Amino acid sequence: MNAFLLAVAKAAPGIAMLAVFGLLWGGAVGWKRDRKRAVLMVVCAVVILANVLLWTL
């Protein structure tokens, strides 16, 4: 594996956690406007968080 792909693989969990925080924040902010979309954002955040936990085992 070349150095670039190794660097991307090391950065992936951090980038995914930023996405989790962004999705949770977006779900909280959008709760009053569109609950269906807010719930979907929170569910997506939980799925990404589970993936990160599996990656780090």
N, CA, C and O atoms as a CHARMM CRD file, in Angstrom:
* protein
*
  228
    1    1 MET  N      0.84800  -1.17300   0.00000 PROA 1      0.00000
    2    1 MET  CA     0.00000   0.00000   0.00000 PROA 1      0.00000
    3    1 MET  C      0.89600   1.23900   0.00000 PROA 1      0.00000
    4    1 MET  O      1.83700   1.33200   0.78800 PROA 1      0.00000
    5    2 ASN  N      0.60000   2.17800  -0.87700 PROA 2      0.00000
    6    2 ASN  CA     1.47100   3.34500  -0.94100 PROA 2      0.00000
    7    2 ASN  C      1.17200   4.31400   0.20600 PROA 2      0.00000
    8    2 ASN  O      0.19900   4.13900   0.93900 PROA 2      0.00000
    9    3 ALA  N      2.00000   5.31400   0.34800 PROA 3      0.00000
   10    3 ALA  CA     1.93800   6.22000   1.49600 PROA 3      0.00000
   11    3 ALA  C      0.64800   7.03400   1.50400 PROA 3      0.00000
   12    3 ALA  O      0.08800   7.29700   2.56800 PROA 3      0.00000
   13    4 PHE  N      0.17600   7.43100   0.32700 PROA 4      0.00000
   14    4 PHE  CA    -1.05100   8.23200   0.27400 PROA 4      0.00000
   15    4 PHE  C     -2.25100   7.44600   0.79800 PROA 4      0.00000
   16    4 PHE  O     -3.03000   7.96100   1.60000 PROA 4      0.00000
   17    5 LEU  N     -2.39900   6.20400   0.34800 PROA 5      0.00000
   18    5 LEU  CA    -3.52600   5.39400   0.80500 PROA 5      0.00000
   19    5 LEU  C     -3.43100   5.08300   2.29500 PROA 5      0.00000
   20    5 LEU  O     -4.45000   5.00900   2.98100 PROA 5      0.00000
   21    6 LEU  N     -2.23000   4.90300   2.78800 PROA 6      0.00000
   22    6 LEU  CA    -2.04000   4.67800   4.21600 PROA 6      0.00000
   23    6 LEU  C     -2.44700   5.91000   5.01900 PROA 6      0.00000
   24    6 LEU  O     -3.06200   5.78700   6.07800 PROA 6      0.00000
   25    7 ALA  N     -2.10900   7.08700   4.52200 PROA 7      0.00000
   26    7 ALA  CA    -2.49300   8.32600   5.19900 PROA 7      0.00000
   27    7 ALA  C     -4.01600   8.49800   5.19100 PROA 7      0.00000
   28    7 ALA  O     -4.59300   8.92500   6.19100 PROA 7      0.00000
   29    8 VAL  N     -4.65700   8.17300   4.09000 PROA 8      0.00000
   30    8 VAL  CA    -6.11900   8.27200   4.01400 PROA 8      0.00000
   31    8 VAL  C     -6.76000   7.28500   4.97800 PROA 8      0.00000
   32    8 VAL  O     -7.74400   7.61600   5.64000 PROA 8      0.00000
   33    9 ALA  N     -6.21600   6.08300   5.06300 PROA 9      0.00000
   34    9 ALA  CA    -6.76000   5.07200   5.96700 PROA 9      0.00000
   35    9 ALA  C     -6.61800   5.49700   7.42800 PROA 9      0.00000
   36    9 ALA  O     -7.48800   5.20300   8.24800 PROA 9      0.00000
   37   10 LYS  N     -5.53600   6.18100   7.75200 PROA 10     0.00000
   38   10 LYS  CA    -5.35300   6.65300   9.12300 PROA 10     0.00000
   39   10 LYS  C     -6.26400   7.82900   9.44600 PROA 10     0.00000
   40   10 LYS  O     -6.66600   8.00200  10.59700 PROA 10     0.00000
   41   11 ALA  N     -6.59500   8.63800   8.44400 PROA 11     0.00000
   42   11 ALA  CA    -7.42600   9.81900   8.66200 PROA 11     0.00000
   43   11 ALA  C     -8.91800   9.51700   8.62000 PROA 11     0.00000
   44   11 ALA  O     -9.71400  10.32700   9.09600 PROA 11     0.00000
   45   12 ALA  N     -9.31600   8.39300   8.07300 PROA 12     0.00000
   46   12 ALA  CA   -10.73300   8.08300   7.87400 PROA 12     0.00000
   47   12 ALA  C    -11.55500   8.10300   9.16600 PROA 12     0.00000
   48   12 ALA  O    -12.63600   8.69200   9.16300 PROA 12     0.00000
   49   13 PRO  N    -11.10800   7.49800  10.26500 PROA 13     0.00000
   50   13 PRO  CA   -11.93200   7.57000  11.48000 PROA 13     0.00000
   51   13 PRO  C    -12.12900   8.99200  12.00100 PROA 13     0.00000
   52   13 PRO  O    -13.20600   9.32600  12.49600 PROA 13     0.00000
   53   14 GLY  N    -11.10900   9.82400  11.89500 PROA 14     0.00000
   54   14 GLY  CA   -11.24100  11.21300  12.33900 PROA 14     0.00000
   55   14 GLY  C    -12.22500  11.98700  11.49000 PROA 14     0.00000
   56   14 GLY  O    -13.03700  12.75200  12.00900 PROA 14     0.00000
   57   15 ILE  N    -12.15400  11.79000  10.18600 PROA 15     0.00000
   58   15 ILE  CA   -13.08900  12.45800   9.28200 PROA 15     0.00000
   59   15 ILE  C    -14.51300  11.96000   9.52300 PROA 15     0.00000
   60   15 ILE  O    -15.46400  12.74100   9.48400 PROA 15     0.00000
   61   16 ALA  N    -14.65400  10.66700   9.77100 PROA 16     0.00000
   62   16 ALA  CA   -15.98200  10.10600  10.04400 PROA 16     0.00000
   63   16 ALA  C    -16.55400  10.66300  11.34900 PROA 16     0.00000
   64   16 ALA  O    -17.75800  10.90500  11.44100 PROA 16     0.00000
   65   17 MET  N    -15.70400  10.86900  12.35500 PROA 17     0.00000
   66   17 MET  CA   -16.19600  11.43500  13.61600 PROA 17     0.00000
   67   17 MET  C    -16.62700  12.89400  13.43400 PROA 17     0.00000
   68   17 MET  O    -17.58200  13.34100  14.06900 PROA 17     0.00000
   69   18 LEU  N    -15.93500  13.62700  12.57900 PROA 18     0.00000
   70   18 LEU  CA   -16.39300  14.98400  12.26800 PROA 18     0.00000
   71   18 LEU  C    -17.77500  14.94900  11.61400 PROA 18     0.00000
   72   18 LEU  O    -18.62400  15.79600  11.89100 PROA 18     0.00000
   73   19 ALA  N    -17.98800  13.96600  10.74800 PROA 19     0.00000
   74   19 ALA  CA   -19.30400  13.80500  10.12400 PROA 19     0.00000
   75   19 ALA  C    -20.36100  13.45800  11.16300 PROA 19     0.00000
   76   19 ALA  O    -21.48900  13.94300  11.07800 PROA 19     0.00000
   77   20 VAL  N    -20.01500  12.62500  12.14100 PROA 20     0.00000
   78   20 VAL  CA   -20.96400  12.26200  13.20100 PROA 20     0.00000
   79   20 VAL  C    -21.37700  13.50000  13.98100 PROA 20     0.00000
   80   20 VAL  O    -22.56500  13.71500  14.22100 PROA 20     0.00000
   81   21 PHE  N    -20.39500  14.32300  14.38200 PROA 21     0.00000
   82   21 PHE  CA   -20.72900  15.52900  15.13400 PROA 21     0.00000
   83   21 PHE  C    -21.56500  16.49400  14.29800 PROA 21     0.00000
   84   21 PHE  O    -22.49400  17.12000  14.80800 PROA 21     0.00000
   85   22 GLY  N    -21.23400  16.61000  13.02100 PROA 22     0.00000
   86   22 GLY  CA   -22.01200  17.47500  12.13800 PROA 22     0.00000
   87   22 GLY  C    -23.43700  16.99400  11.95900 PROA 22     0.00000
   88   22 GLY  O    -24.37300  17.79400  11.96000 PROA 22     0.00000
   89   23 LEU  N    -23.60700  15.69000  11.80400 PROA 23     0.00000
   90   23 LEU  CA   -24.95800  15.14700  11.65200 PROA 23     0.00000
   91   23 LEU  C    -25.78000  15.30100  12.92800 PROA 23     0.00000
   92   23 LEU  O    -26.97000  15.61000  12.86800 PROA 23     0.00000
   93   24 LEU  N    -25.15300  15.08800  14.07400 PROA 24     0.00000
   94   24 LEU  CA   -25.87600  15.27600  15.33400 PROA 24     0.00000
   95   24 LEU  C    -26.27300  16.73200  15.52600 PROA 24     0.00000
   96   24 LEU  O    -27.38500  17.02200  15.96500 PROA 24     0.00000
   97   25 TRP  N    -25.37000  17.64400  15.19900 PROA 25     0.00000
   98   25 TRP  CA   -25.67100  19.06300  15.32500 PROA 25     0.00000
   99   25 TRP  C    -26.79700  19.45200  14.36100 PROA 25     0.00000
  100   25 TRP  O    -27.72400  20.16700  14.74200 PROA 25     0.00000
  101   26 GLY  N    -26.71500  18.98400  13.12500 PROA 26     0.00000
  102   26 GLY  CA   -27.75700  19.27500  12.14700 PROA 26     0.00000
  103   26 GLY  C    -29.10100  18.69200  12.54000 PROA 26     0.00000
  104   26 GLY  O    -30.14000  19.31200  12.31400 PROA 26     0.00000
  105   27 GLY  N    -29.08800  17.50700  13.12300 PROA 27     0.00000
  106   27 GLY  CA   -30.33800  16.91600  13.58600 PROA 27     0.00000
  107   27 GLY  C    -30.95500  17.69600  14.73300 PROA 27     0.00000
  108   27 GLY  O    -32.17500  17.84800  14.80400 PROA 27     0.00000
  109   28 ALA  N    -30.10700  18.19300  15.63500 PROA 28     0.00000
  110   28 ALA  CA   -30.61500  18.97600  16.76100 PROA 28     0.00000
  111   28 ALA  C    -31.16700  20.31800  16.29700 PROA 28     0.00000
  112   28 ALA  O    -32.20700  20.76600  16.77800 PROA 28     0.00000
  113   29 VAL  N    -30.47600  20.95400  15.37000 PROA 29     0.00000
  114   29 VAL  CA   -30.92000  22.26800  14.88200 PROA 29     0.00000
  115   29 VAL  C    -32.20100  22.12900  14.05400 PROA 29     0.00000
  116   29 VAL  O    -33.10300  22.96000  14.16100 PROA 29     0.00000
  117   30 GLY  N    -32.27900  21.10300  13.24700 PROA 30     0.00000
  118   30 GLY  CA   -33.42300  20.94100  12.36200 PROA 30     0.00000
  119   30 GLY  C    -34.62500  20.24300  12.97100 PROA 30     0.00000
  120   30 GLY  O    -35.59500  19.96400  12.26700 PROA 30     0.00000
  121   31 TRP  N    -34.58000  19.95700  14.25900 PROA 31     0.00000
  122   31 TRP  CA   -35.64900  19.18500  14.90800 PROA 31     0.00000
  123   31 TRP  C    -37.00600  19.87900  14.77400 PROA 31     0.00000
  124   31 TRP  O    -38.00900  19.21500  14.51600 PROA 31     0.00000
  125   32 LYS  N    -37.05300  21.20300  14.94400 PROA 32     0.00000
  126   32 LYS  CA   -38.33800  21.91100  14.90600 PROA 32     0.00000
  127   32 LYS  C    -38.86300  22.08600  13.49000 PROA 32     0.00000
  128   32 LYS  O    -40.07500  22.11900  13.28000 PROA 32     0.00000
  129   33 ARG  N    -37.95700  22.19900  12.50700 PROA 33     0.00000
  130   33 ARG  CA   -38.39700  22.44100  11.13600 PROA 33     0.00000
  131   33 ARG  C    -38.86700  21.17000  10.43900 PROA 33     0.00000
  132   33 ARG  O    -39.94300  21.14700   9.84200 PROA 33     0.00000
  133   34 ASP  N    -38.06600  20.12000  10.51300 PROA 34     0.00000
  134   34 ASP  CA   -38.38800  18.89200   9.77400 PROA 34     0.00000
  135   34 ASP  C    -37.91800  17.69500  10.59400 PROA 34     0.00000
  136   34 ASP  O    -36.75700  17.29300  10.52400 PROA 34     0.00000
  137   35 ARG  N    -38.83500  17.14000  11.36400 PROA 35     0.00000
  138   35 ARG  CA   -38.45500  16.04600  12.27200 PROA 35     0.00000
  139   35 ARG  C    -38.00300  14.79800  11.54100 PROA 35     0.00000
  140   35 ARG  O    -37.08500  14.11100  11.98600 PROA 35     0.00000
  141   36 LYS  N    -38.64100  14.50300  10.42500 PROA 36     0.00000
  142   36 LYS  CA   -38.26600  13.29700   9.68500 PROA 36     0.00000
  143   36 LYS  C    -36.80300  13.37000   9.23800 PROA 36     0.00000
  144   36 LYS  O    -36.05700  12.40400   9.39200 PROA 36     0.00000
  145   37 ARG  N    -36.40300  14.50000   8.69300 PROA 37     0.00000
  146   37 ARG  CA   -35.02200  14.66900   8.25100 PROA 37     0.00000
  147   37 ARG  C    -34.05800  14.66800   9.43700 PROA 37     0.00000
  148   37 ARG  O    -32.95300  14.13400   9.34300 PROA 37     0.00000
  149   38 ALA  N    -34.48000  15.26900  10.55400 PROA 38     0.00000
  150   38 ALA  CA   -33.62600  15.30400  11.74500 PROA 38     0.00000
  151   38 ALA  C    -33.39900  13.89500  12.29200 PROA 38     0.00000
  152   38 ALA  O    -32.28300  13.55900  12.68700 PROA 38     0.00000
  153   39 VAL  N    -34.42700  13.08400  12.31700 PROA 39     0.00000
  154   39 VAL  CA   -34.28700  11.70200  12.80200 PROA 39     0.00000
  155   39 VAL  C    -33.37800  10.91400  11.87100 PROA 39     0.00000
  156   39 VAL  O    -32.55400  10.12400  12.33300 PROA 39     0.00000
  157   40 LEU  N    -33.51900  11.12000  10.56900 PROA 40     0.00000
  158   40 LEU  CA   -32.65200  10.42200   9.62400 PROA 40     0.00000
  159   40 LEU  C    -31.19100  10.83000   9.80700 PROA 40     0.00000
  160   40 LEU  O    -30.29600   9.99600   9.66800 PROA 40     0.00000
  161   41 MET  N    -30.94300  12.09600  10.11600 PROA 41     0.00000
  162   41 MET  CA   -29.57700  12.54700  10.35500 PROA 41     0.00000
  163   41 MET  C    -28.99600  11.88300  11.59800 PROA 41     0.00000
  164   41 MET  O    -27.83100  11.48500  11.60000 PROA 41     0.00000
  165   42 VAL  N    -29.79500  11.76200  12.64800 PROA 42     0.00000
  166   42 VAL  CA   -29.31800  11.12800  13.87800 PROA 42     0.00000
  167   42 VAL  C    -29.06200   9.64000  13.64200 PROA 42     0.00000
  168   42 VAL  O    -28.07200   9.09800  14.13300 PROA 42     0.00000
  169   43 VAL  N    -29.93800   8.98500  12.90100 PROA 43     0.00000
  170   43 VAL  CA   -29.73900   7.56200  12.59000 PROA 43     0.00000
  171   43 VAL  C    -28.47000   7.37100  11.76300 PROA 43     0.00000
  172   43 VAL  O    -27.70900   6.43200  11.99900 PROA 43     0.00000
  173   44 CYS  N    -28.24300   8.24500  10.81000 PROA 44     0.00000
  174   44 CYS  CA   -27.01500   8.17200  10.00900 PROA 44     0.00000
  175   44 CYS  C    -25.78800   8.37000  10.88900 PROA 44     0.00000
  176   44 CYS  O    -24.77400   7.69900  10.69900 PROA 44     0.00000
  177   45 ALA  N    -25.87000   9.28200  11.84700 PROA 45     0.00000
  178   45 ALA  CA   -24.74700   9.51000  12.76500 PROA 45     0.00000
  179   45 ALA  C    -24.46200   8.26000  13.59100 PROA 45     0.00000
  180   45 ALA  O    -23.30100   7.92200  13.82000 PROA 45     0.00000
  181   46 VAL  N    -25.50200   7.57700  14.03500 PROA 46     0.00000
  182   46 VAL  CA   -25.31300   6.36000  14.82800 PROA 46     0.00000
  183   46 VAL  C    -24.66200   5.26300  13.97800 PROA 46     0.00000
  184   46 VAL  O    -23.79600   4.53400  14.46200 PROA 46     0.00000
  185   47 VAL  N    -25.07300   5.14800  12.73200 PROA 47     0.00000
  186   47 VAL  CA   -24.49600   4.13100  11.85200 PROA 47     0.00000
  187   47 VAL  C    -23.01000   4.42100  11.59200 PROA 47     0.00000
  188   47 VAL  O    -22.18500   3.50800  11.62700 PROA 47     0.00000
  189   48 ILE  N    -22.67600   5.67900  11.33500 PROA 48     0.00000
  190   48 ILE  CA   -21.27400   6.02600  11.10200 PROA 48     0.00000
  191   48 ILE  C    -20.45700   5.80300  12.36600 PROA 48     0.00000
  192   48 ILE  O    -19.31900   5.33900  12.29500 PROA 48     0.00000
  193   49 LEU  N    -21.02400   6.12900  13.51600 PROA 49     0.00000
  194   49 LEU  CA   -20.32600   5.90900  14.77900 PROA 49     0.00000
  195   49 LEU  C    -20.05500   4.41100  14.99200 PROA 49     0.00000
  196   49 LEU  O    -18.97200   4.03900  15.44400 PROA 49     0.00000
  197   50 ALA  N    -21.02100   3.56200  14.67400 PROA 50     0.00000
  198   50 ALA  CA   -20.81500   2.12000  14.78100 PROA 50     0.00000
  199   50 ALA  C    -19.70700   1.66100  13.84100 PROA 50     0.00000
  200   50 ALA  O    -18.90500   0.80300  14.21100 PROA 50     0.00000
  201   51 ASN  N    -19.64800   2.21700  12.63600 PROA 51     0.00000
  202   51 ASN  CA   -18.57300   1.87300  11.71300 PROA 51     0.00000
  203   51 ASN  C    -17.21800   2.26800  12.26200 PROA 51     0.00000
  204   51 ASN  O    -16.26100   1.50200  12.15300 PROA 51     0.00000
  205   52 VAL  N    -17.11900   3.45300  12.85200 PROA 52     0.00000
  206   52 VAL  CA   -15.85200   3.89500  13.41800 PROA 52     0.00000
  207   52 VAL  C    -15.43900   2.96800  14.56600 PROA 52     0.00000
  208   52 VAL  O    -14.26400   2.61900  14.68700 PROA 52     0.00000
  209   53 LEU  N    -16.37500   2.57700  15.39000 PROA 53     0.00000
  210   53 LEU  CA   -16.06200   1.65500  16.47900 PROA 53     0.00000
  211   53 LEU  C    -15.55400   0.32000  15.95500 PROA 53     0.00000
  212   53 LEU  O    -14.63100  -0.26700  16.52000 PROA 53     0.00000
  213   54 LEU  N    -16.15400  -0.15100  14.88100 PROA 54     0.00000
  214   54 LEU  CA   -15.68600  -1.40700  14.28600 PROA 54     0.00000
  215   54 LEU  C    -14.29900  -1.25600  13.65400 PROA 54     0.00000
  216   54 LEU  O    -13.48500  -2.17700  13.72300 PROA 54     0.00000
  217   55 TRP  N    -14.02800  -0.10100  13.04100 PROA 55     0.00000
  218   55 TRP  CA   -12.72700   0.13200  12.41800 PROA 55     0.00000
  219   55 TRP  C    -11.61500   0.13400  13.44900 PROA 55     0.00000
  220   55 TRP  O    -10.49600  -0.29400  13.16800 PROA 55     0.00000
  221   56 THR  N    -11.92800   0.62000  14.65100 PROA 56     0.00000
  222   56 THR  CA   -10.87200   0.79700  15.65100 PROA 56     0.00000
  223   56 THR  C    -10.66500  -0.44000  16.52300 PROA 56     0.00000
  224   56 THR  O     -9.82200  -0.41600  17.41900 PROA 56     0.00000
  225   57 LEU  N    -11.39800  -1.49700  16.28900 PROA 57     0.00000
  226   57 LEU  CA   -11.19000  -2.71800  17.07100 PROA 57     0.00000
  227   57 LEU  C     -9.88900  -3.39600  16.70400 PROA 57     0.00000
  228   57 LEU  O     -9.55700  -4.43900  17.26700 PROA 57     0.00000
